[in-house]
Amino acid sequence: MFATVGSALALNTDLRYGIYDRFRSQPIARSHAWWGTSWATPSNMCYASCVLVFGFGAVLGFRTHGRLPSILGAVALLLGFALAIAGMFLLKGAVNHSAAVCFGVSTFSLSAMA
C-alpha cells in the first residue's frame, strides 16, 4: 500500500511539471497517460502480493485446498482491492497542489486505515 503513495506523488509531480502537456504532441489520447498510471500501480501490487503470498507460502509449506476458480477469485478480489486503494491515492495525487501536501494527506490516510 505504500507504493500507491509513491504513485500519487509521481502523478502529482507529472501534473505539476507539465509532462502531460508534452504528450499533446504525440498521437495518443490524453487519457492514456492517466490510465497507464492508474493500471500500473494495482497490477504491480497484485503481482507482488501474488508472488509474496503464493510464492513464499508454497516455499514455506502452505498448500491451497481450494480449486482453481476459488484461487482465481481470491486473486481477482486482491486486484479489486488494489485498484480501489490505488484509485483513492491517485485521486489525491491529482487533486492536491503540491507533492508535500499529497504526501501528508496520503500518509494520514494510511495511518487512518491501519
C-alpha positions as CSV (number, residue, x, y, z in Angstrom):
1,M,0.0,0.0,0.0
2,F,3.0,2.3,0.5
3,A,3.7,2.0,-3.3
4,T,0.5,3.8,-4.0
5,V,1.8,6.9,-2.2
6,G,4.7,6.9,-4.5
7,S,2.5,6.6,-7.5
8,A,0.4,9.5,-6.2
9,L,3.5,11.6,-5.7
10,A,4.7,10.7,-9.2
11,L,1.3,11.7,-10.7
12,N,1.3,14.9,-8.8
13,T,4.8,15.8,-10.0
14,D,3.9,14.9,-13.6
15,L,0.8,17.1,-13.5
16,R,2.7,20.0,-11.9
17,Y,5.7,20.0,-14.2
18,G,3.8,19.5,-17.4
19,I,4.7,16.1,-18.7
20,Y,1.1,15.7,-19.9
21,D,1.5,18.9,-21.9
22,R,4.4,17.2,-23.7
23,F,2.2,14.3,-24.5
24,R,-0.1,16.6,-26.5
25,S,2.3,16.5,-29.4
26,Q,2.1,12.7,-29.5
27,P,-0.6,10.8,-31.4
28,I,-2.2,9.3,-28.3
29,A,-5.3,10.2,-26.4
30,R,-4.8,12.5,-23.4
31,S,-6.3,10.0,-21.0
32,H,-3.8,7.2,-21.9
33,A,-1.1,8.5,-19.6
34,W,-3.6,8.7,-16.7
35,W,-4.9,5.2,-17.4
36,G,-1.3,3.9,-17.7
37,T,-0.5,5.2,-14.2
38,S,-3.9,4.0,-12.9
39,W,-3.4,0.4,-14.0
40,A,0.3,0.1,-13.5
41,T,0.1,0.5,-9.7
42,P,-2.6,-2.1,-8.9
43,S,-1.1,-4.6,-11.4
44,N,2.3,-4.2,-9.7
45,M,0.6,-4.5,-6.3
46,C,-1.2,-7.7,-7.4
47,Y,1.9,-9.2,-8.9
48,A,4.0,-8.5,-5.8
49,S,1.2,-9.8,-3.5
50,C,0.7,-12.9,-5.5
51,V,4.4,-13.6,-5.5
52,L,4.7,-13.0,-1.8
53,V,1.5,-14.8,-0.8
54,F,1.6,-17.8,-3.1
55,G,5.3,-18.0,-3.8
56,F,6.7,-17.7,-0.4
57,G,3.7,-19.5,1.1
58,A,4.5,-22.5,-1.2
59,V,8.2,-22.4,-0.2
60,L,7.2,-22.4,3.5
61,G,4.8,-25.3,3.0
62,F,1.4,-23.7,2.5
63,R,-0.9,-25.6,0.2
64,T,-4.2,-24.4,-1.0
65,H,-7.1,-26.8,-0.5
66,G,-9.4,-24.9,-2.9
67,R,-9.9,-25.4,-6.6
68,L,-8.6,-23.2,-9.3
69,P,-11.7,-21.0,-9.6
70,S,-11.6,-20.1,-5.9
71,I,-7.9,-19.2,-6.2
72,L,-8.5,-17.0,-9.2
73,G,-11.4,-15.4,-7.3
74,A,-9.0,-14.6,-4.5
75,V,-6.6,-13.0,-7.0
76,A,-9.5,-11.0,-8.5
77,L,-10.5,-9.8,-5.1
78,L,-6.9,-8.8,-4.4
79,L,-6.8,-6.9,-7.7
80,G,-10.1,-5.2,-7.0
81,F,-8.8,-4.1,-3.6
82,A,-5.6,-2.9,-5.1
83,L,-7.4,-0.9,-7.8
84,A,-9.6,0.8,-5.2
85,I,-6.7,1.8,-2.9
86,A,-4.6,2.9,-5.9
87,G,-7.5,4.9,-7.3
88,M,-8.0,6.7,-3.9
89,F,-4.4,7.7,-3.7
90,L,-4.1,8.7,-7.4
91,L,-7.1,10.9,-6.9
92,K,-5.3,12.6,-4.0
93,G,-2.3,13.0,-6.2
94,A,-4.3,14.6,-9.0
95,V,-6.3,17.0,-6.7
96,N,-3.5,18.3,-4.4
97,H,-1.4,21.3,-5.4
98,S,2.0,20.2,-4.2
99,A,3.9,17.0,-3.6
100,A,4.3,17.8,0.2
101,V,0.5,18.2,0.7
102,C,-0.1,15.0,-1.3
103,F,2.4,13.1,0.8
104,G,0.9,14.4,4.1
105,V,-2.7,13.6,3.1
106,S,-1.7,10.2,1.8
107,T,0.3,9.3,5.0
108,F,-2.6,10.5,7.2
109,S,-4.9,8.3,5.2
110,L,-2.6,5.3,5.6
111,S,-2.5,5.8,9.3
112,A,-6.3,6.1,9.4
113,M,-6.7,2.8,7.5
114,A,-4.4,0.9,9.9
